[in-house]
């Protein structure tokens, strides 16, 4: 029995929730997966998992063993990376995650340039609006928008984005410019909503939070749909600054009520701590951080004419 292969198989089964999931992720026949786990249990003389019709459950002994197995496999992986030269030159694969729209518009183009600069590094870019567990899913770098919870993860702030309420010049000429958030109830609004309704728009009045419930004339489940409707003069929309920037820069949308907008949201590059940081990760962070910072500064400039560097705040 190859104990390292058995450990990898067990961990994959636990992470996937079943032996079948491990079979798919490892591209190994299901009988082989089952045999590896059984052989490991026989070798240890202890039951590690309970197989049910739906999922795999760890026993008390299995929970402790899997935690130790993860550490062993990570140390083995570190040793293999060092031996292969990953700590001498940037090479290997990076797994990067980012929010879908922000990642497609702002992260992917930078990754394209990075690949051109580092031919020995490959990148898997996973775009998802779900918060992906960095450690559990072996993510190298995650782009996170919003305030970060306290954790042992390492974060590098690269800028900020904010919500923008905007409308076309034609609409504002026809209907007038709302002077206060409360005035929005008398305007046609465009709601960014899908299966759930998001019709409460937050604002601030001094230090006090304020919410206005709009009655949308038009609802759509994509930011592009909101922007398109606002440009067409259907009503007043609310999108994130990077989603509105091109239209604002072109003059087809005008921001309104900016002085009562909620606080901006920080953008960070987040990664797990490393005793010895792989060169591929260091190269990626050093390449992406300043370029993403420049993009976010340009977005701020397009929205309100400010290009302040907000990346120095930890």
Secondary structure in CASP SS format (residue, H / E / C, confidence):
PFRMAT SS
TARGET T0000
AUTHOR 0000-0000-0000
METHOD secondary structure of the structure
MODEL  1
X C 1.00
X C 1.00
X H 1.00
X H 1.00
X H 1.00
X H 1.00
X H 1.00
X H 1.00
X H 1.00
X H 1.00
X H 1.00
X H 1.00
X H 1.00
X H 1.00
X H 1.00
X H 1.00
X C 1.00
X C 1.00
X H 1.00
X H 1.00
X H 1.00
X H 1.00
X H 1.00
X H 1.00
X H 1.00
X H 1.00
X C 1.00
X C 1.00
X C 1.00
X H 1.00
X H 1.00
X H 1.00
X H 1.00
X H 1.00
X H 1.00
X H 1.00
X H 1.00
X H 1.00
X H 1.00
X H 1.00
X H 1.00
X H 1.00
X H 1.00
X H 1.00
X C 1.00
X C 1.00
X C 1.00
X C 1.00
X E 1.00
X E 1.00
X E 1.00
X C 1.00
X C 1.00
X C 1.00
X C 1.00
X E 1.00
X E 1.00
X E 1.00
X C 1.00
X H 1.00
X H 1.00
X H 1.00
X H 1.00
X H 1.00
X H 1.00
X H 1.00
X H 1.00
X H 1.00
X H 1.00
X H 1.00
X H 1.00
X H 1.00
X H 1.00
X H 1.00
X H 1.00
X H 1.00
X H 1.00
X H 1.00
X H 1.00
X H 1.00
X H 1.00
X H 1.00
X H 1.00
X C 1.00
X C 1.00
X C 1.00
X C 1.00
X C 1.00
X C 1.00
X C 1.00
X C 1.00
X E 1.00
X E 1.00
X E 1.00
X E 1.00
X E 1.00
X E 1.00
X E 1.00
X C 1.00
X H 1.00
X H 1.00
X H 1.00
X H 1.00
X H 1.00
X H 1.00
X H 1.00
X H 1.00
X H 1.00
X H 1.00
X H 1.00
X H 1.00
X H 1.00
X H 1.00
X H 1.00
X H 1.00
X H 1.00
X H 1.00
X C 1.00
X C 1.00
X C 1.00
X E 1.00
X E 1.00
X E 1.00
X E 1.00
X E 1.00
X E 1.00
X E 1.00
X C 1.00
X C 1.00
X C 1.00
X C 1.00
X C 1.00
X C 1.00
X C 1.00
X C 1.00
X C 1.00
X C 1.00
X C 1.00
X C 1.00
X C 1.00
X E 1.00
X E 1.00
X E 1.00
X E 1.00
X E 1.00
X C 1.00
X C 1.00
X C 1.00
X C 1.00
X C 1.00
X C 1.00
X C 1.00
X C 1.00
X E 1.00
X E 1.00
X E 1.00
X E 1.00
X E 1.00
X E 1.00
X E 1.00
X E 1.00
X C 1.00
X E 1.00
X E 1.00
X E 1.00
X E 1.00
X E 1.00
X C 1.00
X H 1.00
X H 1.00
X H 1.00
X H 1.00
X H 1.00
X H 1.00
X H 1.00
X C 1.00
X C 1.00
X C 1.00
X C 1.00
X C 1.00
X H 1.00
X H 1.00
X H 1.00
X H 1.00
X H 1.00
X H 1.00
X C 1.00
X C 1.00
X E 1.00
X E 1.00
X E 1.00
X E 1.00
X C 1.00
X C 1.00
X C 1.00
X C 1.00
X C 1.00
X C 1.00
X C 1.00
X E 1.00
X E 1.00
X E 1.00
X E 1.00
X E 1.00
X E 1.00
X C 1.00
X C 1.00
X E 1.00
X E 1.00
X E 1.00
X E 1.00
X E 1.00
X E 1.00
X C 1.00
X C 1.00
X E 1.00
X E 1.00
X E 1.00
X E 1.00
X E 1.00
X C 1.00
X C 1.00
X H 1.00
X H 1.00
X H 1.00
X H 1.00
X H 1.00
X H 1.00
X H 1.00
X H 1.00
X H 1.00
X C 1.00
X C 1.00
X C 1.00
X C 1.00
X E 1.00
X E 1.00
X E 1.00
X E 1.00
X E 1.00
X H 1.00
X H 1.00
X H 1.00
X H 1.00
X H 1.00
X H 1.00
X H 1.00
X H 1.00
X H 1.00
X H 1.00
X C 1.00
X C 1.00
X C 1.00
X E 1.00
X E 1.00
X E 1.00
X C 1.00
X H 1.00
X H 1.00
X H 1.00
X C 1.00
X C 1.00
X C 1.00
X C 1.00
X E 1.00
X E 1.00
X E 1.00
X E 1.00
X E 1.00
X E 1.00
X E 1.00
X C 1.00
X C 1.00
X C 1.00
X C 1.00
X C 1.00
X C 1.00
X C 1.00
X H 1.00
X H 1.00
X H 1.00
X H 1.00
X H 1.00
X H 1.00
X H 1.00
X H 1.00
X H 1.00
X H 1.00
X H 1.00
X H 1.00
X H 1.00
X H 1.00
X H 1.00
X H 1.00
X H 1.00
X H 1.00
X H 1.00
X H 1.00
X H 1.00
X H 1.00
X H 1.00
X H 1.00
X H 1.00
X H 1.00
X C 1.00
X C 1.00
X C 1.00
X C 1.00
X C 1.00
X C 1.00
X C 1.00
X C 1.00
X C 1.00
X C 1.00
END
